[in-house]
Amino acid sequence: MKNSYIGIYDSGIGGLSVVSHLIEAMPGENIVFLADNKHMPYGSKNKEEILSYSLNNVEILQRYPLKAIIIACNTSDSIASEAIREKVSIPVFGVIDPVVDQVCQISRNHR
């Protein structure tokens, strides 16, 4: 998988911060980033539109040999991540669960 990529998408350019952190944490990793500026912001769209845009983003990213996908868009992660995981056979990561996990770790009651 040396010539494979981690595909990252966002509804705009905010996901570049995810790309930046990934480059810092995993130097030398192949990364492909897609910013769906045409449809941004996703937060003002209905669920069907968001799902359609998200699945289309994954189709575009799959033009590259991917080893993982990162959904860098909170809205897309909350609405489309399950459908994306059903569609692809590679790991799919979102941005919501890691944040929730971190908050639970530092909260008083761990919830």
N, C-alpha and C positions, 0 to 999 in steps of 0.2 A: 504494500500500500504506500510505498515511498512516493509514487507519483500521483497520489490521490489528494483530494482537497477537503478542507472543512468549509462547508458552505454556510454563509451567514446572510440573513436578510432582515430588513427593517422597512417600515413604511416611509422612511426618509433617511436622512444621514445620521440620525442619532445613534444608530448601530455602529458607527465608526468608533465609538468609545469602546464597544465590545471587541472590535477588531484590534484596537490599540492594546487593550489588556491581554488579549490572546497572544499577540505578537510578543509582548513582554514576557508572558508566562511560558510560551512555547516557541522560542526563536527557531527559525528555519522551517516552520510548518507552512504548508501550502494553504492559502486562504483565498476564497473567492467571495466577494461581497456584492449583494444586490440591494440597491436603494430604490424602492417603488415610489419615486417622487411624483409620478403621474397620478396616483390615487391618494396621496397623503392629504390630511391625516386620516388614519383608519377609524379613529374614535368617533367620527361623525357619520360613519357608514353603518348600514344594517348588517346583521349577522351573515346573511347570504352573500352579500358583497365581500365582506371580510374573508369568508371561507373561500370564495372564488379567487380573490386576489392572492391569498396565501397559497392555495394549491397551484396557482399559476406560477408564483415565485419559485416553488419547489420544482416545478417542471423545468423552468429556465435553469435553475442551479444544477439540475440533473444532466445538463449537457456536459458537465464536468464529471470526472470520476470521483464521486464523493465517498468519504468515510464517515461523515457526520454532518448534521445540519443544526445550526443554532438559530432559533427564532428570537431575534433581538427586539421584537416589537411586543410590548405588553398586551395590546389589544389582540393581535394575532395569536399570541401564545394562549390567551384565555379562551379564545373561540375556536381556533383551528388546530391546535397541537395534537389533539386526539386523532383527527382525520388524517393529519400528516403522518403520524406514527403508523396508522393502518395502511397508508399508501406506500411507504418506503420500508426497506429492510435494513436500514442503518440507524444508528442512534440519533435521536432528535432531542435537543435540549432547548428549554425555554429560559426566560429570565425571571419568571415569577417564583417558581418553586425554590430556587437557591436563596432568594431574598427572604422568603417566608421561613425557610429553614434557619437562616441566620438570626432572624428576629426571634424565633421561638427559643433559640439557644440562649439569648440574652434576656428574655423576659422573665419576670419573677415566677410565673407559674408554668413556663415552658409551653404555652399554647399561643 
